[in-house]
Amino acid sequence: MDKCCRQCQRAFRRDELAASISGSILGDEYTDSYFLCTACQLYTVVSWYDNFTGTETMRTSGPISRADGDASVALIRRCGTPWEKKCRCEAHLVYFRNTLD
């Protein structure tokens, strides 16, 4: 499945990745990546789920308004290591609603 804008279906360029964050919940890894479409100015979230059984799943959600997406991106950027699934900084805890293991 390609990473495309949920509004206009245009494939994202690498520079349209605004932020990404990973977290571990009950031993499974969740990663959300926010893409801002430069054509329609809306966000699409690409989410990966890995339960370490050999099959990783991906889904997309959106479109998300610029204001809501900007707020999530700002929260993620408050962490210096958003890719670190074991990070327990305030940004990770708020983003994952205190569900991290």
Beta strands, then each sheet from edge to edge (+ up, - down):
strand 1: 17-25
strand 2: 28-36
strand 3: 43-50
strand 4: 56-64
sheet 1: 1+ 2- 3+ 4-
end
